[in-house]
Amino acid sequence: MSPIKIYGFRFSSCTRRVALICKELQVPYELITVDISKGEQRTPAHLARQPFGVVPAIEDDGLELFESRAICRYLVAKYGPTSTLVPDHKDIIATAKFEQAASIENNNFDPMGGQIMLELVMKPARGGQTDQEHLKSVLATMNSKLDAYETILSKQKYLAGDTVTIADLFHLPWAYGLTEKANLDLITSRPSVARWYQDISARPAWQAVKDGA
């Protein structure tokens, strides 16, 4: 199997998301660095493969694809057809639950996680200052979201049921950052959410990419 080419930045959350699924499926990859700290995501060469000027994008057997979640779904479809990381589309109920879980991550967790990390970690790292009022507002929203997670995860092992899916794994870059880099107890203070996070974050694939793709 030839390695897929990942055009990304090893520390970016979305690049690590793709690398994580590659590791889960034992798909070899070559990381071709697009250094976002130097603005390389806005070069003509990268914009030709990712017109929105973000990372990552991939090349695989002539296919060019961008958007990390779409890439991950593609990887499972091609390289993990027997994997349970995405339910068999013939199982209508399991697929509906999976799509619900994927929507939860994309619309509730990801936007808040990114904003919190921006204020607490990224801005200070760049010499900027945290907007305390905005941070307070976003933290309140995230706490409300995670209360709903606690309700869901108190009744089942994972967000889509009792089988781990990529919808769970998609949380890992921000969840790790919030817990380990920003030192927040948003996740660990909720028993069911903490149990879920400990489960998915212990996976060898995540351990291999958590600090860099």
Backbone hydrogen bonds in HBPLUS format (Angstrom, degrees):
<---DONOR---> <-ACCEPTOR-->    atom                        ^
c    i                          cat <-CA-CA->   ^        H-A-AA   ^      H-
h    n   atom  resd res      DA  || num        DHA   H-A  angle D-A-AA Bond
n    s   type  num  typ     dist DA aas  dist angle  dist       angle   num
A0004-ILE N   A0028-PRO O   3.03 MM  24  6.54 153.0  2.10 146.6 141.4     1
A0030-GLU N   A0004-ILE O   2.77 MM  26  6.12 156.9  1.82 165.6 170.6     2
A0005-LYS N   A0059-GLU O   3.02 MM  54  5.12 169.7  2.03 156.2 157.2     3
A0059-GLU N   A0005-LYS O   2.97 MM  54  5.12 142.5  2.12 138.3 147.4     4
A0006-ILE N   A0030-GLU O   2.86 MM  24  6.03 170.7  1.87 153.9 156.7     5
A0032-ILE N   A0006-ILE O   2.74 MM  26  5.87 169.5  1.75 153.9 157.7     6
A0007-TYR N   A0057-ALA O   2.75 MM  50  5.18 167.4  1.77 163.0 165.5     7
A0057-ALA N   A0007-TYR O   3.04 MM  50  5.18 138.9  2.21 131.9 144.2     8
A0008-GLY N   A0032-ILE O   3.11 MM  24  6.31 144.7  2.24 139.2 149.9     9
A0034-VAL N   A0008-GLY O   2.78 MM  26  4.99 152.5  1.85 125.7 130.8    10
A0012-SER N   A0009-PHE O   2.91 MM   3  5.45 157.0  1.97 120.9 128.3    11
A0213-ALA N   A0010-ARG O   2.82 MM 203  4.48 155.3  1.88 119.9 126.1    12
A0016-ARG N   A0012-SER O   3.00 MM   4  6.21 164.4  2.03 152.7 157.0    13
A0017-ARG N   A0013-SER O   2.97 MM   4  6.17 141.2  2.13 139.0 150.1    14
A0018-VAL N   A0014-CYS O   3.25 MM   4  6.55 155.5  2.32 143.6 147.3    15
A0019-ALA N   A0015-THR O   2.99 MM   4  6.28 166.5  2.01 153.2 157.4    16
A0020-LEU N   A0016-ARG O   2.80 MM   4  5.86 151.9  1.88 145.2 152.4    17
A0021-ILE N   A0017-ARG O   3.30 MM   4  6.63 156.3  2.36 144.0 148.2    18
A0022-CYS N   A0018-VAL O   3.02 MM   4  6.34 155.5  2.08 150.7 158.3    19
A0023-LYS N   A0019-ALA O   2.92 MM   4  6.20 157.3  1.97 150.3 156.0    20
A0024-GLU N   A0020-LEU O   2.87 MM   4  6.19 155.0  1.93 148.0 155.7    21
A0025-LEU N   A0021-ILE O   3.02 MM   4  6.16 151.8  2.10 145.8 151.9    22
A0026-GLN N   A0022-CYS O   2.83 MM   4  5.76 106.4  2.38 136.5 155.2    23
A0027-VAL N   A0022-CYS O   2.79 MM   5  4.76 166.9  1.81 143.7 145.6    24
A0026-GLN N   A0023-LYS O   3.15 MM   3  4.79 152.3  2.23  95.2 103.6    25
A0038-LYS N   A0035-ASP O   3.05 MM   3  5.54 154.6  2.12 109.9 117.7    26
A0040-GLU N   A0035-ASP O   3.10 MM   5  5.33 159.3  2.14 146.1 139.5    27
A0039-GLY N   A0036-ILE O   3.23 MM   3  4.77 161.0  2.27  93.1  98.6    28
A0042-ARG N   A0039-GLY O   3.03 MM   3  5.81 167.6  2.05 122.9 126.8    29
A0043-THR N   A0040-GLU O   3.30 MM   3  5.34 167.9  2.32 107.4 108.3    30
A0047-LEU N   A0043-THR O   2.92 MM   4  6.12 167.8  1.93 163.1 167.2    31
A0048-ALA N   A0044-PRO O   3.00 MM   4  6.07 136.3  2.20 141.8 151.3    32
A0049-ARG N   A0046-HIS O   2.94 MM   3  5.35 140.3  2.10 107.5 118.5    33
A0050-GLN N   A0046-HIS O   2.76 MM   4  5.93 143.6  1.89 151.3 163.6    34
A0053-GLY N   A0050-GLN O   2.94 MM   3  5.67 167.0  1.95 127.5 131.4    35
A0058-ILE N   A0065-LEU O   2.79 MM   7  5.38 160.3  1.82 159.4 166.1    36
A0065-LEU N   A0058-ILE O   3.09 MM   7  5.38 156.5  2.15 140.2 145.2    37
A0060-ASP N   A0063-LEU O   2.87 MM   3  5.06 149.9  1.96 139.3 149.1    38
A0063-LEU N   A0060-ASP O   2.90 MM   3  5.06 164.0  1.93 118.0 119.9    39
A0071-ILE N   A0067-GLU O   2.91 MM   4  6.16 158.9  1.96 158.0 165.1    40
A0072-CYS N   A0068-SER O   2.94 MM   4  6.16 157.7  1.99 147.1 152.7    41
A0073-ARG N   A0069-ARG O   3.05 MM   4  6.28 157.7  2.10 146.0 151.3    42
A0074-TYR N   A0070-ALA O   2.97 MM   4  6.19 158.5  2.02 148.2 154.3    43
A0075-LEU N   A0071-ILE O   2.87 MM   4  6.17 158.4  1.92 153.0 158.9    44
A0076-VAL N   A0072-CYS O   3.06 MM   4  6.32 160.6  2.10 150.0 154.1    45
A0077-ALA N   A0073-ARG O   2.97 MM   4  6.17 162.4  2.00 149.5 154.8    46
A0078-LYS N   A0074-TYR O   2.90 MM   4  6.11 156.9  1.95 155.4 161.1    47
A0079-TYR N   A0075-LEU O   2.76 MM   4  5.58 161.5  1.79 149.4 155.5    48
A0080-GLY N   A0076-VAL O   2.86 MM   4  4.53 139.2  2.03 120.6 127.7    49
A0083-SER N   A0080-GLY O   2.82 MM   3  4.90 155.5  1.88 109.1 117.4    50
A0166-ILE N   A0085-LEU O   2.91 MM  81  5.31 153.7  1.98 141.4 136.7    51
A0091-ASP N   A0088-ASP O   2.86 MM   3  5.58 157.3  1.91 122.4 129.3    52
A0095-THR N   A0091-ASP O   2.92 MM   4  6.05 158.1  1.97 154.4 161.4    53
A0096-ALA N   A0092-ILE O   2.92 MM   4  6.08 154.4  1.99 144.5 151.4    54
A0097-LYS N   A0093-ILE O   2.96 MM   4  6.25 159.5  2.00 153.0 158.3    55
A0098-PHE N   A0094-ALA O   2.91 MM   4  6.08 150.6  2.00 142.5 151.2    56
A0099-GLU N   A0095-THR O   2.87 MM   4  6.11 162.0  1.90 151.6 155.9    57
A0100-GLN N   A0096-ALA O   2.96 MM   4  6.16 151.1  2.05 143.0 151.3    58
A0101-ALA N   A0097-LYS O   2.97 MM   4  6.23 157.3  2.03 144.3 150.0    59
A0102-ALA N   A0098-PHE O   2.84 MM   4  6.13 158.6  1.88 154.5 160.8    60
A0103-SER N   A0099-GLU O   2.95 MM   4  6.08 152.1  2.03 142.6 149.9    61
A0104-ILE N   A0100-GLN O   2.96 MM   4  6.25 149.9  2.06 145.7 154.2    62
A0105-GLU N   A0101-ALA O   3.13 MM   4  6.47 161.8  2.16 152.0 154.8    63
A0106-ASN N   A0102-ALA O   3.09 MM   4  6.26 168.1  2.10 148.5 151.9    64
A0107-ASN N   A0103-SER O   2.93 MM   4  5.83 157.7  1.98 150.8 155.8    65
A0108-ASN N   A0104-ILE O   2.94 MM   4  5.45 145.8  2.06 142.3 148.8    66
A0110-ASP N   A0105-GLU O   2.94 MM   5  5.95 173.8  1.94 172.1 171.5    67
A0113-GLY N   A0109-PHE O   2.85 MM   4  5.89 167.3  1.86 165.2 169.6    68
A0114-GLY N   A0110-ASP O   3.00 MM   4  6.04 163.9  2.03 153.7 157.3    69
A0115-GLN N   A0111-PRO O   3.19 MM   4  6.36 156.2  2.25 140.7 146.7    70
A0116-ILE N   A0112-MET O   2.96 MM   4  6.18 160.8  2.00 154.9 159.9    71
A0117-MET N   A0113-GLY O   3.02 MM   4  6.16 166.0  2.04 149.5 153.6    72
A0118-LEU N   A0114-GLY O   2.94 MM   4  6.07 148.1  2.04 140.7 149.9    73
A0119-GLU N   A0115-GLN O   3.07 MM   4  6.31 160.8  2.11 146.5 150.2    74
A0120-LEU N   A0116-ILE O   2.91 MM   4  6.07 168.2  1.92 158.5 161.8    75
A0121-VAL N   A0117-MET O   2.88 MM   4  5.26 153.1  1.95 135.5 142.8    76
A0122-MET N   A0117-MET O   2.96 MM   5  6.29 164.9  1.98 150.9 155.9    77
A0123-LYS N   A0118-LEU O   2.83 MM   5  5.76 162.7  1.86 157.9 159.3    78
A0125-ALA N   A0121-VAL O   3.09 MM   4  6.12 151.9  2.17 143.2 151.6    79
A0126-ARG N   A0122-MET O   3.11 MM   4  6.34 133.6  2.33 144.6 156.2    80
A0126-ARG N   A0123-LYS O   3.02 MM   3  5.22 135.8  2.23 102.6 115.0    81
A0128-GLY N   A0123-LYS O   2.74 MM   5  4.76 150.4  1.83 151.6 141.3    82
A0127-GLY N   A0124-PRO O   3.04 MM   3  4.99 161.3  2.07 104.8 109.3    83
A0135-LEU N   A0131-ASP O   2.88 MM   4  6.08 163.7  1.91 157.5 163.1    84
A0136-LYS N   A0132-GLN O   2.92 MM   4  6.04 160.3  1.96 145.0 149.9    85
A0137-SER N   A0133-GLU O   3.12 MM   4  6.36 158.4  2.17 145.2 150.4    86
A0138-VAL N   A0134-HIS O   2.90 MM   4  6.16 164.3  1.93 157.1 161.2    87
A0139-LEU N   A0135-LEU O   2.84 MM   4  5.98 162.0  1.87 156.3 161.3    88
A0140-ALA N   A0136-LYS O   3.11 MM   4  6.26 152.8  2.19 141.4 148.4    89
A0141-THR N   A0137-SER O   3.07 MM   4  6.38 154.9  2.13 145.4 152.2    90
A0142-MET N   A0138-VAL O   2.83 MM   4  6.09 162.8  1.86 152.8 157.7    91
A0143-ASN N   A0139-LEU O   2.88 MM   4  6.04 157.7  1.93 147.9 153.7    92
A0144-SER N   A0140-ALA O   3.15 MM   4  6.38 153.7  2.22 141.9 148.4    93
A0145-LYS N   A0141-THR O   2.95 MM   4  6.29 156.1  2.01 150.3 157.3    94
A0146-LEU N   A0142-MET O   2.85 MM   4  6.08 162.8  1.88 155.7 159.8    95
A0147-ASP N   A0143-ASN O   2.98 MM   4  6.19 133.9  2.20 139.4 151.1    96
A0148-ALA N   A0144-SER O   3.38 MM   4  6.75 147.9  2.49 141.2 148.0    97
A0148-ALA N   A0145-LYS O   3.02 MM   3  5.30 123.6  2.35 100.6 114.2    98
A0149-TYR N   A0145-LYS O   3.06 MM   4  6.52 147.9  2.17 140.6 150.4    99
A0150-GLU N   A0146-LEU O   2.90 MM   4  6.10 155.3  1.96 141.9 147.8   100
A0151-THR N   A0147-ASP O   3.14 MM   4  6.47 151.6  2.22 141.7 148.4   101
A0152-ILE N   A0148-ALA O   3.03 MM   4  6.37 162.6  2.06 152.9 156.8   102
A0153-LEU N   A0149-TYR O   2.78 MM   4  5.95 177.0  1.78 165.8 166.4   103
A0154-SER N   A0150-GLU O   2.95 MM   4  5.85 124.1  2.27 138.7 149.7   104
A0155-LYS N   A0152-ILE O   3.12 MM   3  5.68 159.6  2.16 112.6 119.0   105
A0158-TYR N   A0161-GLY O   2.70 MM   3  5.18 156.4  1.75 174.6 175.3   106
A0161-GLY N   A0158-TYR O   3.24 MM   3  5.18 156.3  2.29 101.2 108.3   107
A0168-ASP N   A0165-THR O   3.04 MM   3  5.55 136.7  2.23 110.0 119.8   108
A0169-LEU N   A0165-THR O   3.29 MM   4  6.70 163.5  2.32 146.8 150.7   109
A0170-PHE N   A0166-ILE O   2.81 MM   4  5.86 144.4  1.93 149.0 156.0   110
A0171-HIS N   A0168-ASP O   3.12 MM   3  5.83 156.3  2.18 117.5 123.6   111
A0172-LEU N   A0169-LEU O   3.05 MM   3  5.54 156.3  2.11 116.7 123.1   112
A0175-ALA N   A0171-HIS O   2.94 MM   4  5.86 169.0  1.95 165.7 165.4   113
A0176-TYR N   A0172-LEU O   2.85 MM   4  5.69 164.2  1.87 151.3 155.0   114
A0177-GLY N   A0173-PRO O   3.11 MM   4  6.23 156.2  2.17 138.4 145.4   115
A0178-LEU N   A0174-TRP O   2.81 MM   4  6.00 166.2  1.83 159.3 161.9   116
A0179-THR N   A0175-ALA O   3.05 MM   4  6.11 156.2  2.11 143.2 149.6   117
A0180-GLU N   A0176-TYR O   2.72 MM   4  5.55 164.5  1.74 152.6 158.1   118
A0181-LYS N   A0177-GLY O   2.95 MM   4  4.77 140.1  2.11 117.7 129.5   119
A0182-ALA N   A0177-GLY O   2.78 MM   5  6.14 151.5  1.86 164.6 170.8   120
A0184-LEU N   A0178-LEU O   2.97 MM   6  5.76 168.9  1.98 160.6 161.6   121
A0189-SER N   A0185-ASP O   2.98 MM   4  5.41 144.8  2.11 139.5 142.5   122
A0190-ARG N   A0187-ILE O   3.31 MM   3  5.84 167.0  2.33 115.2 119.0   123
A0194-ALA N   A0190-ARG O   2.70 MM   4  5.72 161.0  1.73 166.0 172.8   124
A0195-ARG N   A0191-PRO O   2.96 MM   4  6.08 157.2  2.01 141.5 147.4   125
A0196-TRP N   A0192-SER O   3.06 MM   4  6.21 160.8  2.09 142.8 147.9   126
A0197-TYR N   A0193-VAL O   2.86 MM   4  6.08 162.6  1.89 151.6 156.4   127
A0198-GLN N   A0194-ALA O   2.91 MM   4  6.05 164.1  1.93 152.0 156.3   128
A0199-ASP N   A0195-ARG O   3.07 MM   4  6.23 149.3  2.17 142.0 150.3   129
A0200-ILE N   A0196-TRP O   3.02 MM   4  6.35 170.5  2.03 161.9 160.6   130
A0201-SER N   A0197-TYR O   2.86 MM   4  5.77 159.9  1.90 152.2 158.6   131
A0202-ALA N   A0199-ASP O   3.36 MM   3  5.54 145.5  2.49 100.3 109.5   132
A0203-ARG N   A0200-ILE O   3.37 MM   3  5.65 163.7  2.40 106.2 110.9   133
A0206-TRP N   A0203-ARG O   3.01 MM   3  5.52 123.8  2.33 112.4 125.3   134
A0207-GLN N   A0203-ARG O   3.08 MM   4  6.40 163.7  2.11 156.1 161.3   135
A0208-ALA N   A0204-PRO O   3.01 MM   4  6.17 138.3  2.19 143.6 153.5   136
A0209-VAL N   A0206-TRP O   3.02 MM   3  5.31 141.4  2.17 106.3 116.9   137
A0210-LYS N   A0206-TRP O   2.81 MM   4  5.49 128.0  2.08 162.3 172.1   138
A0212-GLY N   A0209-VAL O   3.02 MM   3  5.04 164.3  2.05 109.3 114.1   139
